[in-house]
Amino acid sequence: ESLGSQAQGTFPLLPRELVELMVELGEVKSHDSVYTPWDTSSQFSIAVHRLGAIPYTETPERQNVTRLVQLLANIEAPVHCTDPVVQPTALSQKGGLVQFDVALACPPFGMRYERDLSQQDQWCRFPEQTTSGTVLVVRHLLAQTKRRVVVLVPSTLLSGAGAEAQLRNDLVQRGMIHAVLAMPKGLLRVTG
């Protein structure tokens, strides 16, 4: 939080209560492997580390802020500079995606990807042919998680047509939705 007051918009800081809520919803336990993509400010990494869990962070940000914050918090955890959807780094020796116990994520809103990403994915994560970053992020998180995914997404995922509707229908039919929480307006500085 101290670092955030100095950075003013350089990297997103989530309200502490939101981080705590997401960790609680993830039911993170000691020794869990926790996937924390887009955790640029290391808030999820620090929170799960305090519980005895093992964070794994991927972030497209090339700043050293993520690693610096972890060092200041006395955490030794991997930080990989990559776009998790385009080029995930958590791979098994056979090239498959590593399965984490829990995933906690607050990806950037409004991301778009090239359409061929969903068509040419070597891990078959994306049944929807879309450029929607929200849909691709949720599918990516599901592909890398065994037990529970907690992700902050824009409300358009709940009402959008096309790929958003296809994703919603699939998740509901497969019984994969545990809860949907609407957050108050103005919770994040980057969006209304």
ZITA-V386034 format. One record per run of one state. SS is the DSSP state (@ for helix, = for strand, . for the rest). FROM is the first residue (numbers start at 1). TO is the last residue. If there is no record, write none. Layout:
ss,from,to
SS,FROM,TO
SS,FROM,TO
This chain:
ss,from,to
.,1,1
@,2,7
.,8,15
@,16,25
.,26,32
=,33,35
.,36,42
@,43,50
.,51,53
=,54,59
.,60,64
@,65,72
.,73,78
=,79,81
.,82,90
=,91,91
.,92,96
=,97,97
.,98,99
=,100,105
.,106,111
=,112,112
.,113,114
@,115,119
.,120,131
=,132,132
@,133,143
.,144,144
=,145,151
.,152,155
@,156,159
.,160,162
@,163,173
.,174,192
